Amino acid sequence: MHGLLLAFAKWLEGTPWGTGVRYSLWAYPTIQLIHFTGLSIWLGTNLALDLRLLGFGTKRETAAQLRDDLFAWNWIGFCIVVTGGFLLFCSTATSFLVNPAFRMKLGFFVPTALLWHVFVQAKARDWGTTTDAPAVAKISGLVEILLWICVVTAAVEIPFY
């Protein structure tokens, strides 16, 4: 399995987008900026809902209403993150595959946090019908915040390995 993944990573590095990002003076930092912008939108909208579930913020709208208001922005941010991250990965895919921080980020934290996020998004409609969310909603919001902190922490460690 590892050999197949390594072969795929080498192929990605040889694609026009892999070589283009790797050899261009401006491509990598520009794509990184786009990736971070998407990450800011994605995490910002996640954090807004999670904090609302925890009881922070204005009581003018429920968590369910806030979820509906932020839903499109949330997933637009996610698409930007995935696209930018994929292009960054293509530039040096073989190096990323052996990086322990990258492996923790994408192998454990991202799938766990993403599944938890989908769960929270789905349940926010039920939990957030009143201005004060139930205890399970508060715990779920806190868990999501902690999971995304783990993702960001692992991502920050990637350049040091």
N, C-alpha and C positions, 0 to 999 in steps of 0.2 A: 504493500500500500504506500509506504514511504517513497519507494522508487517511482511510482506513478505520479505522486504529488510533486516530487522533485522534477520530473520530466515536464509536467504541466507548468511549473514555475519557470523553468528554463525557456519553455515555449513562450510564455507571457513576456519574459524579458526581451525576446527577439521580435515581438510584434512591433508594428509601427508606433503604437501608443507607448509601449514599454521603452523602446529606444528613444523615442521623441522626448519623453519626460526625463529620461536619464541623461541625455546629451545636451539638452537645451539649457541655456543659462537661466531662462525665466520660467520655464514650464513647471518645474517642481515647486518653487515657492508660490507661484500663482495658484496651482492646484491645491497646495497646502492651505492657502488662504481661503479658497472656496470650500475646502473640506472643513476648516475651522468655522467658517460662517454657517454652513449647514449644521455643524455640531452645536453652535450657539442657538440656532433656531430650534433644533431638536431637543436639546437639554433644557433650554429656557421654557419651552411649552410644557415639557414633562414636569419641570420643577414648579411651574405655576399651578398645575393641577394637583401635584402632590402636596404642596403647601396649603392649597385650598382644602384638600381632604383632611389635612392636619388641623384645620381651623384658622389658619392665617389668611389675611386678606379681607377684602370688603365683603360684607354680607348681602350686597345688592343682588348677586346672582349665586345660584347653587353650584356645587361642583359639577353636576350634570350639565348645566348651562355653559359653564366655563369649558368643559370638555368638548361640547359641541362647537363652541366658538373657536377653539384652538385646534380642532381636529385636522383640518386641511393644512394649516401651517405646520403642525407637528409632523405630518407625513411628507410634506414637501421638504422639510429639513432633513428627514431621514433619507429621502432619495438623493439629496445633495451630498450627504455624508457618505452614503454607499458608493456613489459615482466617483467622488473625489478620492475616497479611500482605495477603491479598486485601481484607479489610475496611479496613485502613489505606490501601491503594492506592485503593480506591473513593472515599475522602474527597477526594482531590485528584489524581486520575489524570492529568489533563493536565499538571500540574506535574511529576509523577514521570516522565512520558514524555520530557521534555526535559532531565532531570537526568542529567549524564554519569556520576555515581557510581552512580545507580540502573540506568542502562543497562548499565554494566559488570557490576554485581552480577547482574542478571537476564538479561542478554544473553550473557554469557560465563561468568562464574564459577559461577553456580548450576547451569546445565546440565552444565558440565564436572565440577564437584565431585559432583553428584548421580549422573551416569553412573559416575564413578570409584567412588563409594560403593557402588553396586549391584554393580559388579565385585568390589570388596573383600569385600562381604558374601557373594557367591556363592562366591568362591574361599577364603574363610576356613575353610570346612568341609574343604577339601582341605589347605590350608596348616597349619591348626591342629590336626592330629591328634596331634601330639606337643607336649611342653612347650617345645621350641625350634623356632620357625618358620624356614623357609628364607629365604635372602637376598631373593628376589623378594617375599616377604610383608613383610619389613621395609621394603623400598623402597616398596612399595605403601602401607603404613601411613603412612610419612613423607610421601609425595606427597599422600595424603588430608588429613593434618593441614595441610600447606601450602596446599592448595586451600581448605579451610574458613577458614583465616586470611585468605586473599585475599577471600573472601566477606564476612567480618565487617569487614575493613578498608574495603571498598567501602561497606558498609552504614553504617559510622560516618561516612563522608564525605558521605552524602546530605544532611544538613541544611545543609552548607556551600556548596551550589551552588544 
